[in-house]
Amino acid sequence: MTPQRTSFPTAARVLGSVVALFLLAFAFQGCLNDDNLIGPNCYDGILNNGEELVDCGGSICEPCDLCTNGVWDQFVEGHNEQWVDCGGSCEPCATNFNGIQDPGEIGIDCGCPDCPACPELCGDGLPNGLEDPGQVDCGGPDCEVCPTCDDGLINGDETGIDCGGPDCEPCTCECDCTNGVADGYETYIDCGGPNCEPCESSISWFSTGFPYTGDDVASCTLGDPTLVITGQSSTGAVVTITLTEPADGWEPSNFAVNSLSLTDMVEYTNSDGDDFDTTNGGSVSVNISYIDPVPGGYIVGTFNGSIADADGVFQSVTGGSFQMAIN
């Protein structure tokens, strides 16, 4: 029996195959260009094209499934969800997510072994937890106080202090910006709003018996979670008060700032360039008598105390007062 001969590709055949593959790849690459790439569409798994959710909703794609859109569609005819994406024409709601305070729950859908803690529900946009009846994300022992038409603040849907919007009386303005009352559209007493002069930003204090004013800088910056009040005089003296938002939120209150304060601090640089701050020693009492804690809001208060430098030398910062717009 004659053995079969095993044939091997010649170098020319191998080279020819490589060239053919290269030409095929080049031709395929030439087909991909800006004119024939598939644009955004309703099947690409990406939120684009004006879609409400990924690949659904908007003006082009099919409507989204109401049972998966993350919205409480309680008034859609024929759908009538009991809670968000459940009940009605959707799957039944779980007992720990149904908008009802079931046995074993401290509040609506909270406080049970399989539920979130009630304070965690204060920002979910639903009337649950221990919030005031009929209110969303406010009231009760855990959430912020609900806005009212007699709390002395511009909040909720009000257009002025305790007036305007769908719930309060219409705002009236006698355009008397000298009556000593923060009323109508005023930002603070007799200033701000469309009718009165803008509220001034100012800060002043005494140090070692000499008066200083923040004639170079008088500013208040609201951050998360700090509020920083700064005053700088034309002589170079600088006072900086850093306060951390209390657990109950920003409201008129007293702060005792000293070396034991974990996050609050008062810093002072005198006209000679010497630095002092409360982490070295001393104590400063800061009182906020009025605050509208939003950008464009206003803050009024006082401060008084003494501060140490790194060597334990103290500098007094007394009789301080500030009233300024919040950045």
Order of alpha helices (4+ residues) and beta strands (2+ residues): alpha-beta-beta-beta-beta-beta-beta-beta-beta-beta-beta
